[in-house]
């Protein structure tokens, strides 16, 4: 069996009093797109920093492209590319100058560098803007330039930390297409994201990270397949307790996995269309008023809810408090 492109075992990392990673373990196959999915503060960026040798864990084992990243950080840096959350583009230089400088930092030069820069500018649709100052680029163009800079030295593994944050929907979709094309070249890509659709669309494997640990992992389809039936979300007119909701549904068959967060009720049902009417009647009979209801097939947000007890949006709000 081929050695994994990336392997973390029981990684612990603490910043002062904050446990950023709490025994995180994962393994990434070569030539795949692997997504770390979770809210801001879950430990995704810390994981990237450790894998890219920018931080050392308090304990645990780290292997990158078969190398011990804690003992051979210089060798690791030669075989990886990294696109951080914050752009590394020098906005006062042209696209051509940004790529050329990045290549020189990796020891490239002459005809090899010129050919590589030209190829990447063409590949990412930036050739016509190569002589323009990067400050004049759109957000999507700057992000493409960021990724091109990460690829200049032909790395085996590319790290993309929240690559589409801040982009408008059209630019985000365009960048997704570019990332998907990269995966067809045999490149291993580890991306972190809090966008459910991004992980679902791009990744062959997904690991859901919560409070510094991997709580579950698998293909997007296998994770969603664990959740039978439909997802039902009911917005209540006011907050209610889980115990009160539980009592309401004692006589309603096929309702399970109840979660109540504030004034929002989450549940799973065998058949959403037939279960919702008696659910609403039961709530009304108990004096619990409702304002809206939604039925959907299982999503990665439902998977996140199942394993963490809250939606990823609720986890984001917690992190901002």
C-alpha positions as a printed NumPy array, in Angstrom:
array([[  0.   ,   0.   ,   0.   ],
       [  1.408,   3.405,  -1.006],
       [  2.431,   5.735,   1.791],
       [ -0.023,   8.555,   2.473],
       [  0.806,  11.998,   1.124],
       [  0.01 ,  13.493,   4.534],
       [ -0.276,  11.829,   7.92 ],
       [ -0.93 ,  13.409,  11.306],
       [ -1.129,  11.307,  14.449],
       [ -2.453,  12.541,  17.783],
       [ -1.409,  16.157,  17.274],
       [ -1.72 ,  18.509,  20.245],
       [ -1.093,  22.25 ,  19.963],
       [ -1.782,  24.843,  22.647],
       [ -1.496,  28.619,  22.347],
       [ -1.225,  30.001,  25.897],
       [ -4.495,  28.719,  27.416],
       [ -6.224,  27.767,  24.14 ],
       [ -6.042,  24.119,  23.006],
       [ -6.111,  24.634,  19.218],
       [ -5.58 ,  20.944,  18.398],
       [ -6.588,  18.22 ,  20.818],
       [ -5.297,  14.901,  19.538],
       [ -6.054,  15.472,  15.853],
       [ -5.253,  12.578,  13.498],
       [ -5.784,  12.205,   9.763],
       [ -4.333,  10.58 ,   6.655],
       [ -4.532,  11.925,   3.089],
       [ -4.064,   9.717,   0.032],
       [ -1.803,  10.857,  -2.796],
       [ -3.432,  12.553,  -5.782],
       [ -6.679,  13.477,  -4.024],
       [ -8.486,  16.594,  -2.86 ],
       [ -8.996,  16.313,   0.885],
       [-11.112,  18.907,   2.714],
       [-10.943,  19.89 ,   6.366],
       [-14.435,  21.212,   7.042],
       [-15.276,  23.235,  10.109],
       [-15.999,  26.722,  11.448],
       [-13.384,  29.38 ,  12.11 ],
       [-11.548,  28.425,  15.29 ],
       [-11.969,  24.683,  14.79 ],
       [ -8.213,  24.16 ,  14.294],
       [ -8.   ,  23.994,  10.499],
       [ -5.429,  26.766,  10.009],
       [ -3.291,  25.466,  12.866],
       [ -3.265,  22.079,  11.122],
       [ -2.055,  23.723,   7.908],
       [  0.68 ,  25.617,   9.794],
       [  1.986,  22.386,  11.307],
       [  1.904,  20.501,   7.997],
       [  3.745,  23.334,   6.254],
       [  6.401,  23.527,   9.038],
       [  5.32 ,  27.038,  10.1  ],
       [  4.454,  25.756,  13.582],
       [  5.524,  22.824,  15.727],
       [  3.03 ,  20.73 ,  17.674],
       [  3.386,  20.191,  21.418],
       [  3.228,  16.466,  20.716],
       [  2.351,  14.011,  17.964],
       [  3.762,  12.807,  14.637],
       [  3.74 ,  14.642,  11.299],
       [  4.677,  13.126,   7.924],
       [  4.514,  15.022,   4.637],
       [  5.306,  13.272,   1.333],
       [  6.959,  10.481,   3.303],
       [  9.183,  12.905,   5.249],
       [  9.239,  13.494,   8.99 ],
       [  8.185,  17.151,   9.013],
       [  9.503,  17.723,  12.531],
       [ 13.002,  16.441,  11.685],
       [ 13.291,  17.474,   8.021],
       [ 11.396,  20.768,   7.625],
       [ 13.685,  22.079,   4.861],
       [ 13.086,  19.015,   2.683],
       [  9.335,  19.285,   3.294],
       [  9.293,  22.899,   2.122],
       [ 10.768,  21.894,  -1.236],
       [  7.873,  19.554,  -2.054],
       [  4.903,  21.643,  -0.91 ],
       [  3.101,  24.754,  -2.065],
       [  0.943,  26.834,   0.253],
       [ -1.772,  29.419,  -0.353],
       [ -2.616,  31.089,   2.944],
       [ -5.898,  32.735,   3.933],
       [ -4.322,  36.147,   3.487],
       [ -3.096,  36.823,  -0.018],
       [  0.638,  36.678,  -0.625],
       [  0.376,  38.812,  -3.761],
       [  2.416,  42.027,  -3.869],
       [ -0.303,  44.34 ,  -5.149],
       [  2.235,  46.964,  -6.242],
       [  3.894,  44.533,  -8.674],
       [  2.546,  43.   , -11.864],
       [  1.287,  39.46 , -12.133],
       [  4.394,  38.597, -14.144],
       [  6.686,  40.112, -11.489],
       [  4.914,  38.294,  -8.652],
       [  5.342,  34.916, -10.299],
       [  8.922,  35.571, -11.365],
       [  9.968,  36.616,  -7.862],
       [  8.293,  33.565,  -6.35 ],
       [ 10.164,  31.317,  -8.767],
       [ 13.49 ,  32.925,  -7.907],
       [ 12.805,  32.377,  -4.199],
       [ 12.595,  28.675,  -5.058],
       [ 15.948,  28.777,  -6.857],
       [ 14.515,  28.853, -10.381],
       [ 15.838,  31.024, -13.189],
       [ 16.579,  31.429, -16.865],
       [ 14.496,  29.784, -19.558],
       [ 12.967,  27.299, -17.101],
       [ 11.467,  30.057, -14.974],
       [ 10.331,  32.108, -17.955],
       [  8.567,  29.085, -19.456],
       [  6.938,  28.147, -16.127],
       [  5.664,  31.692, -15.498],
       [  4.232,  31.923, -19.005],
       [  2.549,  28.515, -18.643],
       [  0.907,  29.4  , -15.314],
       [ -0.305,  32.79 , -16.514],
       [ -1.945,  31.077, -19.477],
       [ -3.336,  28.236, -17.381],
       [ -5.092,  30.58 , -14.943],
       [ -6.368,  32.98 , -17.583],
       [ -4.041,  35.793, -16.469],
       [ -1.847,  36.142, -19.552],
       [ -3.683,  39.227, -20.854],
       [ -3.286,  40.905, -17.439],
       [  0.318,  39.801, -16.83 ],
       [  1.764,  43.329, -17.233],
       [ -0.898,  44.963, -15.048],
       [ -0.284,  45.947, -11.418],
       [ -1.977,  43.307,  -9.231],
       [ -3.817,  46.039,  -7.328],
       [ -6.031,  46.404, -10.404],
       [ -6.975,  42.697, -10.378],
       [-10.361,  41.521,  -9.168],
       [-10.502,  39.407,  -6.018],
       [-10.865,  36.256,  -8.094],
       [ -7.876,  37.155, -10.272],
       [ -5.701,  37.85 ,  -7.233],
       [ -6.66 ,  34.489,  -5.75 ],
       [ -5.758,  32.715,  -9.012],
       [ -2.4  ,  34.489,  -8.936],
       [ -1.946,  33.306,  -5.337],
       [ -2.5  ,  29.698,  -6.422],
       [ -0.191,  30.087,  -9.428],
       [  2.523,  31.346,  -7.061],
       [  2.005,  28.268,  -4.891],
       [  2.493,  26.032,  -7.933],
       [  5.509,  27.76 ,  -9.481],
       [  8.03 ,  25.111,  -8.306],
       [  5.824,  22.103,  -9.205],
       [  5.07 ,  20.881,  -5.661],
       [  3.785,  17.409,  -4.894],
       [  1.276,  18.749,  -2.361],
       [ -0.674,  22.02 ,  -2.388],
       [ -2.267,  23.51 ,   0.722],
       [ -5.216,  25.848,   0.21 ],
       [ -6.323,  27.566,   3.426],
       [ -9.867,  28.935,   2.969],
       [ -9.125,  29.658,  -0.719],
       [-12.446,  31.309,  -1.63 ],
       [-13.209,  33.366,   1.484],
       [-14.29 ,  36.866,   0.541],
       [-14.995,  36.074,  -3.111],
       [-18.368,  36.728,  -4.695],
       [-20.38 ,  33.628,  -5.761],
       [-19.345,  33.868,  -9.431],
       [-15.625,  34.188,  -8.622],
       [-15.927,  31.384,  -6.068],
       [-17.498,  29.034,  -8.618],
       [-14.817,  29.939, -11.166],
       [-12.046,  29.166,  -8.672],
       [-13.697,  25.848,  -7.792],
       [-13.392,  24.891, -11.462],
       [ -9.691,  25.757, -11.412],
       [ -9.066,  23.703,  -8.258],
       [-10.946,  20.728,  -9.694],
       [ -8.772,  20.87 , -12.829],
       [ -5.617,  20.836, -10.698],
       [ -6.64 ,  17.533,  -9.14 ],
       [ -6.643,  15.826, -12.538],
       [ -2.839,  16.354, -12.742],
       [ -2.075,  13.982,  -9.853],
       [ -1.5  ,  16.803,  -7.388],
       [ -2.464,  16.19 ,  -3.747],
       [ -4.552,  19.088,  -2.429],
       [ -5.494,  19.733,   1.187],
       [ -8.007,  22.525,   1.49 ],
       [ -9.616,  23.986,   4.574],
       [-13.063,  25.49 ,   4.29 ],
       [-16.176,  26.429,   6.201],
       [-18.248,  26.387,   3.006],
       [-20.3  ,  23.181,   2.921],
       [-20.849,  23.34 ,  -0.841],
       [-17.118,  23.785,  -1.441],
       [-16.224,  20.586,   0.416],
       [-19.109,  18.687,  -1.174],
       [-18.238,  19.775,  -4.705],
       [-14.445,  19.483,  -4.65 ],
       [-13.294,  16.896,  -2.14 ],
       [-12.954,  13.151,  -2.578],
       [-12.56 ,  12.854,   1.197],
       [-13.835,  15.164,   3.946],
       [-12.813,  15.354,   7.598],
       [-15.093,  17.351,   9.883],
       [-13.073,  19.207,  12.507],
       [-14.565,  20.504,  15.741],
       [-12.695,  21.95 ,  18.721],
       [ -9.348,  20.67 ,  17.514],
       [-10.355,  17.083,  16.743],
       [-11.54 ,  15.135,  13.707],
       [-15.037,  13.988,  14.684],
       [-15.75 ,  12.023,  11.498],
       [-14.396,  11.55 ,   7.988],
       [-15.27 ,   9.863,   4.712],
       [-16.476,  10.715,   1.236],
       [-19.177,  13.4  ,   1.118],
       [-21.667,  10.835,  -0.18 ],
       [-20.869,   8.203,   2.462],
       [-21.176,  10.744,   5.265],
       [-24.552,  11.932,   4.007],
       [-25.705,   8.355,   3.426],
       [-25.336,   7.69 ,   7.175],
       [-28.33 ,   9.967,   7.697],
       [-31.479,   8.165,   6.605],
       [-34.597,  10.017,   5.565],
       [-35.033,  13.783,   5.384],
       [-33.782,  16.742,   7.391],
       [-36.493,  18.953,   8.914],
       [-35.805,  22.401,  10.333],
       [-38.606,  24.237,  12.117],
       [-38.207,  27.839,  13.227],
       [-40.122,  28.418,  16.467],
       [-41.744,  31.699,  17.445],
       [-39.799,  31.536,  20.733],
       [-37.183,  29.334,  22.386],
       [-38.213,  25.902,  23.683],
       [-36.452,  23.135,  25.584],
       [-35.507,  19.783,  24.088],
       [-37.527,  18.05 ,  26.822],
       [-40.679,  19.952,  25.822],
       [-40.136,  19.134,  22.137],
       [-39.487,  15.491,  22.967],
       [-42.821,  15.224,  24.757],
       [-44.593,  16.773,  21.765],
       [-43.371,  14.082,  19.391],
       [-43.918,  11.016,  21.563],
       [-46.956,  10.086,  19.461],
       [-45.451,  11.12 ,  16.105],
       [-43.745,   8.119,  14.435],
       [-40.502,   8.323,  12.449],
       [-39.047,  11.439,  14.11 ],
       [-35.528,  11.107,  15.507],
       [-32.203,  12.911,  16.115],
       [-33.893,  15.921,  17.705],
       [-31.729,  19.003,  18.328],
       [-32.897,  22.367,  19.66 ],
       [-30.69 ,  25.442,  19.472],
       [-32.379,  28.612,  20.643],
       [-35.575,  28.921,  18.652],
       [-34.619,  26.443,  15.911],
       [-35.635,  22.792,  15.955],
       [-33.678,  20.265,  13.891],
       [-34.93 ,  16.719,  13.357],
       [-34.611,  13.775,  11.027],
       [-37.632,  11.932,   9.705],
       [-38.134,   8.81 ,   7.636],
       [-40.427,  10.711,   5.241],
       [-40.372,  14.489,   5.598],
       [-43.503,  15.256,   3.585],
       [-45.698,  12.94 ,   5.666],
       [-44.064,  13.657,   9.021],
       [-44.185,  17.454,   9.006],
       [-47.995,  17.945,   9.262],
       [-48.348,  15.84 ,  12.457],
       [-45.177,  17.463,  13.856],
       [-46.68 ,  20.924,  13.401],
       [-50.009,  19.799,  14.898],
       [-48.225,  18.341,  17.919],
       [-46.306,  21.561,  18.486],
       [-49.489,  23.623,  18.155],
       [-51.322,  21.384,  20.628],
       [-48.525,  21.987,  23.135],
       [-48.797,  25.75 ,  22.664],
       [-45.486,  26.007,  20.801],
       [-45.941,  28.338,  17.855],
       [-43.907,  27.986,  14.663],
       [-42.9  ,  30.515,  12.008],
       [-41.433,  28.421,   9.178],
       [-40.424,  24.898,   8.185],
       [-37.93 ,  23.47 ,   5.693],
       [-37.454,  19.916,   4.422],
       [-34.262,  18.818,   2.666],
       [-32.215,  15.786,   1.771],
       [-29.174,  15.155,   4.015],
       [-26.314,  17.647,   3.649],
       [-22.872,  17.982,   5.154],
       [-24.383,  20.507,   7.562],
       [-26.658,  17.712,   8.822],
       [-23.576,  15.515,   9.251],
       [-21.859,  18.308,  11.181],
       [-24.967,  18.738,  13.349],
       [-25.112,  15.018,  14.079],
       [-21.522,  14.828,  15.295],
       [-21.202,  18.179,  17.088],
       [-24.713,  19.023,  18.254],
       [-24.875,  22.316,  16.34 ],
       [-24.842,  23.536,  12.75 ],
       [-21.696,  24.996,  11.263],
       [-23.389,  28.422,  11.127],
       [-24.177,  28.215,  14.854],
       [-20.564,  27.197,  15.546],
       [-19.389,  30.246,  13.567],
       [-21.586,  32.497,  15.72 ],
       [-20.227,  30.898,  18.896],
       [-16.685,  31.612,  17.738],
       [-17.474,  35.302,  17.26 ],
       [-18.915,  35.724,  20.761]])
